[in-house]
Amino acid sequence: MHPSATHVADVLAGLGVTGQVRELPDPAPTAATAAAQLGCEVGAIANSLVFSADGAPLLVLTSGAHRVDTGKVAGLVGAARVRRADPEFVREATGQVIGGVAPVGHPRPLRTLVDQWLRSYDVVWAAGGHAHTVFPTSFAELVRITGGTPADVGADDPAGAATPAR
């Protein structure tokens, strides 16, 4: 396994997460590619998106069914401006590269918002620190292990998605 994924697996174990980091046969840099390989709905993928909120890193764990509304997020965190971070900013903030950013295992704790849409799934899949790795978790566990705040982060009309049936 890639050293970044091994680090994330060790952090997850230390946090009491039972879901194991697993390697996928192909890279899964997007929610759609991850869902296709895992055989799940795209909404069950927890995208780890890093933003710059007035220059400070902000991690938003959003459902693959959502597009993040940066205006809404700015209001939630009290920032004048929230924008997608560039690859260098992401690597500096997380120690990981875009396409495989895990919710944990960063050099410093990151302020984190967790999309409430993920609550709709019993099993949520998150990146494991590398584009080839993921791990199963839950909404509640993501909130716990990240110290994140549950939030409505998506645009009013999720990216073509319907509310998951329950």
Salt bridges, closest charged atoms under 4 A:
ASP115 OD2 - HIS66 ND1 2.51
ASP122 OD1 - ARG166 NH2 2.80
GLU141 OE2 - ARG144 NH2 3.74
ASP152 OD2 - LYS72 NZ 3.45
ASP156 OD1 - LYS72 NZ 3.51
